[in-house]
């Protein structure tokens, strides 16, 4: 059984998933006969009905209650995934794909039990085309592993959601992160996907072996699958666009007089034509938390974290232009860093934000929620949100990818205080309503999962929701693919 259990040797979880949560009690939908069929495909050592393993695969980093699958299977190839899908389809068993479990909207919770298809054994880099600036990876490859593999090629994959997530899982949730301002999200950086459909058929969304930079041939099936969260099929490989590693990188930490000033400064930087790679905002509560958590000495006021990529000459030009814009917005003293070690120290506060927020409430659990709004509306929405946090008596420092209008509230609360949990839920609903009211979205990068599905109708409208259901019915007529998510 050792082959399967090595999946449990990853990083220790530090969010709500460390705490035991209620499990649903229901009869297993997978009998011994079906279990034997699954074992014939992947080998007996890669099938488990152990409660510990099922619990591990029935939750993610959110506060949604753990609902374990009936069985966990670990295939080693696309052909095995196809065979597993055919068995599940024949026996009407729900299928829940599982990558690294780092999602935060309940995307891997087995709402109806069934079979969890854990893809960690499929960890090959299938093809690297350095001259074409692309790579094809299996779902067990994480972004850190890929960039480590690329370190001697002069190339890198810049989409960074923070967690060391599976790249195919990132495609499934349409992830983004701190570099989106310059390089785009997964939606802009996936060229082709290999997907096992509910009945076991194999789909190549842009055609088998295709890896062009663009195409106008037929429907955009690739972007249909990006963000589908396992509800339309199981992604078994992804072809991703790569970028040259920048010759020079400069980072800066810049205190601002207010959240409004930080938002206005962000707008001016973008309008100035400066190709900023990263623009992050931490509010004053988050800055105070980071100082306390790591013994730092940053000004405890809204702060912009910026990064610039390019040639040495172009980075110096960007620094000069950005400095003028920041000065005109009333920025405080900038801390600049060019060396990698200095940049790492400057970014330490941003990278430790989640843990710093948790430390504000010793013994608390954490939940991170996100919305995305038009950039011009960001200062207004963050200001009202901060007032809402105070009035709701919640601890919720704010960190945002302000270059694309996306921000997160990191809520630290007691999991045993049902009233506080209710206040968290109500606050998250108001946050989404506020974002939608100004033309925003209920999620910029976390996905819908369980947590945001009740908001989807309000966001996209009844017609769009109906079309989504028609697509779901066409590709998954039995409703077996990750049921209960998104729709």
Buried (B, 14 or more C-beta within 10 A) or exposed (E): EEEBBEBEEBEEBEBBBEEEBEBBEEEBBBEEEBBEBBBEBBBEEBBBBBEEBBBBBBBBBBBBBBBBBBBBBBBBBBBBBBBBBBBBBEBEBBBBBBBBBBBBBBBBBBBBBBBBBBBBBBBBBBBBEEEBBBBBBBBBBBBEBBBEBBEEEEBBBBBBBBBBBBBBBBBBBBBBBBBBBBBBBBBEBBBBBBBBBBBBBBBBBBEEEBBEEEEEEEEEBBBBBBBBBBBBBBBBBBBBBBBEBBEBBBBBBBBBBBBBBBBBBBBBBBEEEBEBBBBBBBBBBBBBBBBEBBEBEBBBBBBBBBBBBBEEEBBBBBBEBBBEBBEEBBBBEBBBBBEEEBBEBBBBBBBBBBBBBBBBBEEBBBBBBBBBBEBBBBBBBBBBBBEBBEEBEBBBBBBBBBBBBBBBBBBBBEBEEEEBBEBBEEBBBBBBEBBBEBEBBBBBBBBBBBBBBEBBEBBBEEEEBEEBEEBBEEBBEBBBBBBBBBB
